[in-house]
């Protein structure tokens, strides 16, 4: 059994932290020096582009519980448009994620990068599809939402932000920090309540989950809903809000995030050559048009 297959076989038996460590070691062995090392991704320090730092400042001061509840109410009816996956993918060609220090290419290219990495390693078709469509919720920008309400890492609101959230110092200027309840460890939640009972900062994760929740396997939906929750699946934070379901499912986030993150590369793809495969894959799981 080669090292990749061994890794995949162990996903269900070792911790998320161990999975991440084993995968990063595998990547460095397989790809060095052709791609960046694991430590060079997600560089959210003072060395990150000023635009990325400004993005997270705006995100952290504006994402209040009241704001999130308002956006959930606004978009839960899915009455903004009727579009196909391909309509949305074409729109994403015009979008560059301001929160991402690792990728300057259009989002549609990142979709192919993630999906092709999953396909190359022999993952099931539902997971390849998840890699292809996981960021399509960023179509929120088309509806007039600022990028700080579309992209970037997500985190719970209504409780004290964990220090593992990137640029957590910016939360000091969030109005919710003045509330003793919202600024307590558990806030409005109970220990072990489960992520599905927690309100997260508003963005493309929850929105796409809302669009697709009746169409995909639960593992795919969990990945889509929480793939930007790096504080949990990469840093091990917020375990006190997890229930047994989260503890079982987070292994899929940990696995998926390695493809989402480490497939980012300046090299683009022959989209015309790849598109027929993905047209067939999309049609296998999803209707021709969806409510957005």
C-alpha positions as CSV (number, residue, x, y, z in Angstrom):
1,X,0.0,0.0,0.0
2,X,1.5,3.4,-1.0
3,X,1.7,6.2,1.5
4,X,-1.4,8.1,0.1
5,X,-3.7,5.1,0.3
6,X,-2.4,4.3,3.8
7,X,-3.2,7.9,4.8
8,X,-6.7,7.7,3.5
9,X,-7.3,4.3,5.2
10,X,-6.3,5.9,8.5
11,X,-8.5,9.0,8.3
12,X,-11.3,7.3,10.4
13,X,-9.0,6.0,13.1
14,X,-6.7,8.9,14.0
15,X,-7.3,12.4,15.3
16,X,-7.8,15.5,13.1
17,X,-4.5,16.9,14.4
18,X,-2.6,13.7,13.4
19,X,-4.3,13.6,10.0
20,X,-3.1,17.1,9.3
21,X,0.4,16.3,10.4
22,X,0.6,13.1,8.3
23,X,-0.8,14.8,5.3
24,X,1.6,17.8,5.4
25,X,4.5,15.4,5.7
26,X,3.2,13.5,2.7
27,X,2.8,16.7,0.7
28,X,6.3,17.9,1.4
29,X,7.7,14.5,0.4
30,X,5.6,14.3,-2.8
31,X,5.8,17.8,-4.1
32,X,8.9,19.5,-2.7
33,X,10.3,21.6,-4.3
34,X,7.7,22.0,-7.0
35,X,5.1,23.7,-4.7
36,X,5.3,25.8,-1.6
37,X,5.9,24.2,1.8
38,X,3.0,23.7,4.1
39,X,4.2,26.4,6.5
40,X,4.2,29.0,3.7
41,X,0.4,28.8,3.2
42,X,-2.1,30.9,5.2
43,X,0.5,33.5,6.2
44,X,-1.8,35.7,8.3
45,X,0.9,37.9,9.9
46,X,2.1,41.4,9.6
47,X,3.8,40.2,6.4
48,X,0.5,39.4,4.7
49,X,-0.7,41.9,2.1
50,X,-2.2,45.0,3.5
51,X,-5.4,44.3,1.7
52,X,-5.7,40.9,3.5
53,X,-5.2,42.5,6.9
54,X,-7.8,45.2,6.0
55,X,-10.2,42.6,4.9
56,X,-10.1,40.8,8.3
57,X,-10.3,44.1,10.2
58,X,-13.5,44.9,8.3
59,X,-14.8,41.3,8.8
60,X,-14.1,41.1,12.5
61,X,-15.7,44.5,13.4
62,X,-18.8,44.0,11.3
63,X,-19.8,40.4,11.9
64,X,-22.1,40.7,14.9
65,X,-24.8,38.2,15.9
66,X,-27.5,40.7,14.8
67,X,-25.8,41.0,11.4
68,X,-25.6,37.2,11.0
69,X,-29.3,36.7,11.9
70,X,-30.3,39.4,9.5
71,X,-28.4,37.8,6.6
72,X,-29.7,34.3,7.4
73,X,-33.3,35.7,7.2
74,X,-32.5,37.6,4.0
75,X,-31.1,34.6,2.1
76,X,-32.9,31.6,3.6
77,X,-35.8,32.1,1.1
78,X,-33.5,31.5,-1.9
79,X,-35.3,34.0,-4.0
80,X,-32.4,36.0,-5.4
81,X,-32.0,34.1,-8.7
82,X,-32.5,30.8,-10.6
83,X,-29.1,29.8,-11.9
84,X,-27.2,26.7,-12.9
85,X,-23.9,25.7,-11.4
86,X,-22.3,26.8,-14.7
87,X,-23.9,30.3,-14.5
88,X,-22.3,30.7,-11.1
89,X,-19.0,29.3,-12.1
90,X,-18.8,31.8,-15.0
91,X,-19.6,34.6,-12.6
92,X,-16.7,33.5,-10.4
93,X,-14.3,34.2,-13.2
94,X,-14.6,37.8,-12.3
95,X,-14.0,37.3,-8.6
96,X,-10.6,37.4,-6.8
97,X,-10.9,36.5,-3.1
98,X,-9.5,39.5,-1.1
99,X,-9.1,37.4,2.0
100,X,-6.7,34.8,0.5
101,X,-2.9,35.5,0.6
102,X,-2.2,32.3,-1.4
103,X,-4.3,32.7,-4.6
104,X,-4.5,35.5,-7.1
105,X,-6.3,33.5,-9.8
106,X,-10.0,33.6,-10.5
107,X,-12.1,31.4,-8.3
108,X,-13.2,29.1,-11.1
109,X,-9.6,28.0,-11.6
110,X,-9.3,27.2,-7.9
111,X,-12.4,25.0,-8.3
112,X,-10.7,23.0,-11.0
113,X,-7.5,22.8,-9.0
114,X,-9.2,21.4,-5.9
115,X,-11.3,19.0,-7.8
116,X,-8.5,17.7,-10.0
117,X,-6.3,17.1,-7.0
118,X,-9.1,15.0,-5.5
119,X,-9.7,13.1,-8.7
120,X,-6.0,12.4,-9.2
121,X,-5.9,10.7,-5.8
122,X,-8.9,8.5,-6.5
123,X,-11.5,10.0,-4.2
124,X,-15.2,9.2,-4.6
125,X,-17.2,11.3,-7.1
126,X,-19.2,13.1,-4.5
127,X,-16.0,14.4,-2.9
128,X,-14.6,15.5,-6.3
129,X,-17.9,17.4,-6.9
130,X,-17.6,19.0,-3.5
131,X,-14.1,20.2,-4.4
132,X,-15.4,21.6,-7.6
133,X,-18.4,23.5,-6.2
134,X,-17.4,24.3,-2.5
135,X,-16.8,28.0,-3.1
136,X,-19.8,28.8,-5.3
137,X,-21.5,30.5,-2.4
138,X,-19.2,33.4,-3.2
139,X,-21.9,34.4,-5.7
140,X,-23.1,36.4,-2.8
141,X,-20.8,39.1,-4.1
142,X,-23.1,39.3,-7.2
143,X,-26.0,40.2,-5.0
144,X,-24.1,43.3,-3.6
145,X,-22.6,41.8,-0.5
146,X,-19.1,43.2,0.5
147,X,-16.3,40.7,0.4
148,X,-16.1,40.7,4.2
149,X,-19.6,39.2,4.2
150,X,-18.7,36.6,1.5
151,X,-15.2,35.2,1.9
152,X,-12.6,34.5,4.6
153,X,-12.5,32.3,7.6
154,X,-15.7,31.7,9.5
155,X,-16.1,31.5,13.3
156,X,-18.9,31.4,15.9
157,X,-20.7,34.6,16.8
158,X,-22.7,35.1,20.0
159,X,-19.7,34.0,22.1
160,X,-16.2,35.1,22.8
161,X,-13.9,34.7,19.7
162,X,-11.1,32.2,20.1
163,X,-7.6,33.4,19.9
164,X,-7.0,30.9,17.1
165,X,-9.2,32.8,14.7
166,X,-6.9,34.8,12.4
167,X,-6.3,38.4,13.4
168,X,-8.4,37.9,16.6
169,X,-7.1,41.2,18.0
170,X,-9.4,43.0,15.6
171,X,-12.5,41.7,17.5
172,X,-11.8,44.4,20.1
173,X,-13.7,46.8,18.0
174,X,-16.7,44.6,17.3
175,X,-19.8,45.9,19.1
176,X,-20.6,42.4,20.5
177,X,-17.4,42.6,22.6
178,X,-19.2,45.1,24.8
179,X,-21.8,42.4,25.8
180,X,-20.8,40.3,28.9
181,X,-22.9,37.4,27.4
182,X,-21.6,37.5,23.9
183,X,-18.0,37.9,25.1
184,X,-18.2,34.9,27.5
185,X,-16.7,31.5,26.5
186,X,-20.0,29.8,25.7
187,X,-22.0,33.0,25.1
188,X,-25.6,32.1,24.0
189,X,-24.7,28.4,23.6
190,X,-24.4,25.3,25.8
191,X,-21.2,23.2,26.1
192,X,-21.2,20.4,23.4
193,X,-24.3,21.9,21.6
194,X,-22.9,21.0,18.2
195,X,-21.9,23.3,15.4
196,X,-25.3,23.0,13.7
197,X,-26.8,24.8,16.7
198,X,-24.2,27.6,16.5
199,X,-24.4,30.8,14.4
200,X,-21.3,31.4,12.4
201,X,-20.0,34.6,10.8
202,X,-22.0,35.1,7.6
203,X,-20.4,34.1,4.3
204,X,-20.3,31.7,1.4
205,X,-20.1,28.5,3.4
206,X,-23.6,28.6,5.1
207,X,-25.1,30.2,2.0
208,X,-24.1,27.4,-0.4
209,X,-25.1,24.8,2.3
210,X,-28.6,26.4,2.2
211,X,-28.7,26.1,-1.6
212,X,-27.6,22.5,-1.7
213,X,-28.9,20.9,1.5
214,X,-31.5,18.8,-0.3
215,X,-29.1,17.4,-2.9
216,X,-25.8,16.1,-1.6
217,X,-24.6,13.5,0.9
218,X,-24.3,14.6,4.5
219,X,-20.4,14.5,4.4
220,X,-20.4,16.8,1.4
221,X,-22.8,19.2,3.1
222,X,-20.7,19.3,6.2
223,X,-17.6,20.1,4.2
224,X,-19.4,22.9,2.4
225,X,-20.9,24.3,5.5
226,X,-17.7,24.5,7.6
227,X,-14.8,24.3,5.1
228,X,-13.7,27.9,6.1
229,X,-13.8,27.1,9.8
230,X,-10.0,26.8,10.0
231,X,-9.9,27.6,13.7
232,X,-11.5,24.3,14.3
233,X,-10.3,21.9,11.7
234,X,-6.8,23.2,11.4
235,X,-6.1,24.8,14.8
236,X,-8.2,22.5,17.1
237,X,-10.2,25.4,18.6
238,X,-13.9,25.4,19.7
239,X,-13.9,21.7,20.8
240,X,-16.1,22.8,23.7
241,X,-18.9,23.5,21.2
242,X,-18.6,20.2,19.3
243,X,-21.0,17.3,19.8
244,X,-20.3,13.7,18.9
245,X,-21.5,14.3,15.3
246,X,-18.9,17.0,14.8
247,X,-16.2,14.9,16.3
248,X,-17.0,12.2,13.8
249,X,-17.4,14.5,10.8
250,X,-14.5,16.9,11.3
251,X,-12.2,14.2,9.8
252,X,-13.7,15.0,6.5
253,X,-13.0,18.7,6.9
254,X,-9.4,17.9,7.8
255,X,-9.0,15.7,4.8
256,X,-10.7,18.2,2.4
257,X,-8.8,21.2,3.6
258,X,-5.5,19.8,2.5
259,X,-6.8,19.7,-1.1
260,X,-8.5,23.0,-0.8
261,X,-5.4,24.7,0.6
262,X,-2.4,22.9,-1.0
263,X,-3.8,22.7,-4.5
264,X,-3.5,26.5,-4.9
265,X,-0.8,27.1,-7.5
266,X,-0.1,29.6,-10.2
267,X,-0.5,26.9,-12.9
268,X,-3.9,27.0,-14.6
269,X,-5.8,24.2,-16.4
270,X,-7.2,23.5,-19.9
271,X,-10.7,24.2,-18.8
272,X,-12.2,23.4,-22.3
273,X,-10.6,19.9,-22.0
274,X,-11.8,19.3,-18.4
275,X,-15.3,20.8,-18.7
276,X,-17.1,17.7,-20.2
277,X,-16.1,15.5,-17.3
278,X,-17.4,18.1,-14.8
279,X,-20.6,18.7,-16.7
280,X,-21.3,15.0,-16.4
281,X,-20.4,15.0,-12.7
282,X,-22.6,18.0,-11.9
283,X,-25.5,16.5,-13.7
284,X,-25.1,13.2,-11.7
285,X,-25.9,15.0,-8.4
286,X,-27.6,18.3,-9.1
287,X,-30.6,19.6,-11.1
288,X,-30.1,21.8,-14.1
289,X,-31.0,24.9,-12.2
290,X,-31.0,25.8,-8.5
291,X,-32.7,28.5,-6.4
292,X,-30.2,31.0,-5.0
